[in-house]
Amino acid sequence: MMLRITALALVAWLLQGCAAAVLAGGATAVTSAGDPRTLGSQIDDKTIVLRASKALDQDPATKKTGNINITSYNGIVLLTGQVPAEGVRQQAAELVRVDGVRDVHNQIRVGSEVTFGTASQDAWITTRVKTKFLADDAVNAMNIKIVTENGEVFLMGLVSEDEANKAVNLARNVDGVARVIKAFEYKQ
């Protein structure tokens, strides 16, 4: 009897994992469908991030030094975070120029890493900026990737110049935003 109960509990636990996987897969499909990039470009961007992360991990200067974040959108890489020296900052920008990278926006700052409190505030800023984009008909929130680091908001995506300007103005007016930096690619 005890074996049956244990087996039943195990099956129920495993099925919960399957449900989470199905839901996550569905959410990814919805996000992918609304993205202006092709599915191939989305996969390429994920591959770029993996290759760039590996390149940083294999270099002694960047492996355990500071905090470096990599975002790729349509082959354009955005580097954010903090490192202790300018040389490390420059080295990181060179290392992430892996196959498929068309351009690198090196926005790494020389200084100490942000605190947990600052990172939490950054997440809250990103949420509020995304909410403003969703509420505005002139901005397609699905076209814009938002990265917030130490109160600086970085905007990436494939947009028109009018949409980019509107997005910058919306982001600029969110409490806690120190600066907005554009890393857009413009539609023709």
C-alpha positions as CSV (number, residue, x, y, z in Angstrom):
1,M,0.0,0.0,0.0
2,M,2.8,2.4,0.9
3,L,4.5,1.7,-2.4
4,R,1.3,2.6,-4.3
5,I,1.0,5.9,-2.5
6,T,4.6,6.7,-3.1
7,A,4.3,5.8,-6.8
8,L,1.1,7.9,-7.1
9,A,2.8,10.9,-5.4
10,L,5.8,10.6,-7.7
11,V,3.6,10.5,-10.8
12,A,1.6,13.5,-9.7
13,W,4.8,15.4,-9.0
14,L,6.2,14.5,-12.5
15,L,3.0,15.5,-14.2
16,Q,3.2,19.0,-12.6
17,G,6.6,19.4,-14.3
18,C,5.0,18.4,-17.6
19,A,2.3,21.0,-17.2
20,A,4.8,23.7,-16.5
21,A,6.8,22.7,-19.6
22,V,3.7,22.8,-21.7
23,L,2.7,26.3,-20.4
24,A,6.3,27.6,-20.8
25,G,6.4,26.2,-24.4
26,G,3.0,27.9,-25.1
27,A,4.2,31.2,-23.7
28,T,7.4,31.0,-25.9
29,A,5.3,30.3,-29.0
30,V,3.1,33.3,-28.3
31,T,6.1,35.5,-27.8
32,S,7.8,34.2,-30.9
33,A,4.7,34.7,-33.0
34,G,4.4,38.4,-32.0
35,D,8.1,39.1,-32.6
36,P,8.9,41.0,-35.8
37,R,12.1,38.9,-36.3
38,T,11.9,35.6,-38.1
39,L,12.0,32.5,-36.0
40,G,15.5,31.9,-37.5
41,S,16.7,35.3,-36.3
42,Q,15.3,34.6,-32.8
43,I,17.2,31.3,-32.7
44,D,20.3,33.1,-34.1
45,D,20.1,35.6,-31.3
46,K,19.9,32.9,-28.6
47,T,22.9,31.2,-30.2
48,I,24.8,34.5,-30.3
49,V,24.2,35.0,-26.5
50,L,25.4,31.4,-25.8
51,R,28.5,31.8,-27.9
52,A,29.3,35.2,-26.5
53,S,28.8,33.9,-22.9
54,K,31.2,31.0,-23.6
55,A,33.8,33.4,-25.1
56,L,33.6,35.6,-21.9
57,D,33.8,32.5,-19.7
58,Q,36.9,31.2,-21.5
59,D,38.9,34.4,-21.0
60,P,40.6,34.9,-17.7
61,A,40.1,38.7,-17.8
62,T,36.3,38.5,-18.1
63,K,35.5,35.1,-16.5
64,K,35.1,36.1,-12.9
65,T,35.5,39.8,-13.2
66,G,32.5,42.1,-12.6
67,N,29.0,41.6,-13.9
68,I,28.5,41.4,-17.7
69,N,25.1,40.9,-19.3
70,I,24.6,40.0,-23.0
71,T,21.5,40.7,-25.0
72,S,21.2,40.1,-28.7
73,Y,18.4,41.4,-31.0
74,N,18.6,40.7,-34.7
75,G,22.4,40.2,-34.6
76,I,23.0,43.4,-32.6
77,V,24.6,42.7,-29.2
78,L,24.1,45.0,-26.2
79,L,26.6,44.6,-23.3
80,T,25.6,46.0,-19.9
81,G,26.8,45.5,-16.4
82,Q,29.9,46.6,-14.4
83,V,33.6,45.7,-14.5
84,P,36.5,47.0,-12.4
85,A,38.7,48.3,-15.3
86,E,38.4,49.9,-18.8
87,G,40.6,47.1,-20.2
88,V,38.1,44.4,-19.1
89,R,35.3,46.5,-20.6
90,Q,37.1,46.7,-24.0
91,Q,38.1,43.0,-23.9
92,A,34.5,42.0,-23.4
93,A,33.4,43.9,-26.4
94,E,36.0,42.2,-28.6
95,L,35.2,38.7,-27.3
96,V,31.5,38.9,-28.0
97,R,32.0,39.5,-31.7
98,V,31.2,35.9,-32.4
99,D,29.7,34.5,-35.6
100,G,26.4,36.2,-36.5
101,V,27.1,39.5,-34.6
102,R,26.5,42.5,-36.8
103,D,27.2,45.2,-34.2
104,V,28.1,45.6,-30.5
105,H,26.8,48.3,-28.2
106,N,29.2,48.3,-25.3
107,Q,27.3,49.9,-22.4
108,I,29.3,48.2,-19.7
109,R,30.2,50.7,-16.9
110,V,33.5,50.7,-15.0
111,G,32.6,50.5,-11.3
112,S,31.4,48.2,-8.6
113,E,28.6,45.7,-9.2
114,V,25.0,46.8,-8.5
115,T,23.4,45.7,-5.2
116,F,20.5,43.3,-5.0
117,G,18.3,46.3,-4.1
118,T,19.3,48.2,-7.2
119,A,18.7,45.1,-9.4
120,S,15.3,44.7,-7.9
121,Q,14.6,48.4,-8.6
122,D,15.8,47.9,-12.2
123,A,13.3,45.0,-12.7
124,W,10.5,47.2,-11.4
125,I,11.5,50.0,-13.8
126,T,11.5,47.5,-16.7
127,T,8.0,46.3,-15.7
128,R,6.7,49.9,-15.6
129,V,8.3,50.8,-19.0
130,K,6.8,47.7,-20.6
131,T,3.4,48.6,-19.1
132,K,3.6,52.1,-20.6
133,F,4.5,50.6,-24.0
134,L,1.6,48.2,-23.8
135,A,-0.8,51.0,-23.0
136,D,0.3,53.2,-25.9
137,D,-1.1,52.6,-29.4
138,A,1.9,54.3,-31.0
139,V,4.4,51.7,-29.6
140,N,4.3,48.0,-30.3
141,A,5.7,46.5,-27.1
142,M,6.4,43.2,-28.9
143,N,9.0,45.0,-31.1
144,I,11.1,46.4,-28.2
145,K,13.4,44.7,-25.8
146,I,13.9,46.6,-22.6
147,V,17.1,46.1,-20.5
148,T,17.5,48.2,-17.3
149,E,20.8,48.4,-15.5
150,N,21.4,50.7,-12.5
151,G,18.6,53.0,-13.5
152,E,19.6,53.2,-17.2
153,V,17.1,51.9,-19.6
154,F,18.4,50.4,-22.9
155,L,15.9,49.9,-25.7
156,M,16.5,47.5,-28.6
157,G,14.3,46.4,-31.4
158,L,13.2,46.7,-35.0
159,V,11.1,49.9,-35.1
160,S,10.3,53.0,-37.1
161,E,12.0,56.3,-36.1
162,D,8.7,57.6,-34.9
163,E,8.1,54.5,-32.7
164,A,11.6,54.8,-31.3
165,N,11.1,58.4,-30.3
166,K,7.8,57.7,-28.7
167,A,9.3,54.7,-26.8
168,V,12.2,56.9,-25.6
169,N,9.8,59.6,-24.4
170,L,7.6,57.1,-22.6
171,A,10.6,55.4,-20.9
172,R,12.1,58.7,-19.9
173,N,9.0,59.6,-17.9
174,V,9.1,56.6,-15.6
175,D,10.1,57.3,-12.0
176,G,13.6,56.0,-11.3
177,V,14.9,56.2,-14.9
178,A,18.2,58.0,-14.9
179,R,18.9,57.8,-18.6
180,V,17.5,56.1,-21.8
181,I,19.9,54.7,-24.4
182,K,18.7,53.7,-27.8
183,A,20.1,50.6,-29.5
184,F,17.4,50.3,-32.1
185,E,17.5,49.1,-35.7
186,Y,15.2,51.1,-37.9
187,K,12.7,49.8,-40.4
188,Q,13.0,51.2,-43.9
